[in-house]
Amino acid sequence: MKSIAPENLIIRPIITEKATDLKDESKFVFEVSVKANKAQVAAAIAKLYPEVQVVKVNIINVHGKKKRVRYHYGFTAACKKAIVTLKEGQKFPFFDGV
């Protein structure tokens, strides 16, 4: 299987009310590639952000929802989310203002 570059594996952080509440438990939510697995996500976070230590990674598949526009039906894009648990007291530098 072809390996995915860490820059392409982590798409963006997800900043919602629920994800912000998880920050208190040192858990952070990211949208990741649909081909990613837990080990690849942990390795990508470790390579992109060497100042943090990953303790655990949970993966969630988010299925596309059925939507209707006038007479046509379609689906929103499916994606994959990763909840990354860091060592106690650590956080990502870009989550400081949130």
N, C-alpha and C positions, 0 to 999 in steps of 0.2 A: 504494500500500500504506500502510495506517495505521501510524503510528509508535508504538512502545511506550515508555512512560515508563521511565526508567532504574531507578526504584525497583521496578518490576514485572518488569524484564528479568532482574536478578540476584536469584535466589531465595534461595540460602544458600551459604556456603562448605562444601566437603566436606573433612572432617578425618578421614582414614584414615591408616594406617601408610605406604602408598605415597605419598599426597599430602603427608604430612609430610616424607618423604625428598626430594621435589622442591623443598621450601622452600630447601634448601641451594643450589640452582641458580637461585634467584629466580623459581621457578615456583609458582603458586598455583592451586588447583582450585576451581571454583564450579559449582553447579547453576544453569542458566539456562533461560529460557523456550524451549519447543520451537520457537517461531517466530523465534528470534534467529539472527542471522548474525554473522560475525567483526567486521565493521565496527561493528555496533550494540553488541556486547559491549565493544569497545575504547572507544567513545564513552561508554558508560554508566559504565565503570570510571573514565575520566578525569573525568567530571562528579561522580560520587559521592565519589571520593578524589583531589582535586587535588594531593595531596602526592606521588603516585607517577606514573611515566611508563611507559606500556605499550609494550613493544617488539614483542611478537608475541602472537597469540591462536590457539589450536588448538581445534577443536570436535569433540566425540565424541557420536554418537547412541547412547544406551543403550536397547536394545529391551527390552520387558517379557518376563519369564520365565514360562513355563507352570507353573502351580501347581495342585495338586489338594487340595480339601477334601472329604473323604468321597467322594461319588459325583459331584461337580461339578468341572468344570475351569474355570479362568479364567486371567487374566494379571495380573502385577504391573504397575504403572504404568511407562510408558516415560518417559524424561527425556533431557535434553541436558546434557552437561558441557562446560565451557570451561576449558582450561589457559591461564592468563594469565602470560606472561613479562614481568617488569619489568626496568627498567634495573639493571645490576649493583650490588649492595649495598642495594637498596631492598626494603622489605617493607611489608605492610599493618599498621596499628596493632593490629588485633584478633588477629593471629597471633603476637604477642609471647610469650604464655604457652605456646604450643604447641611 
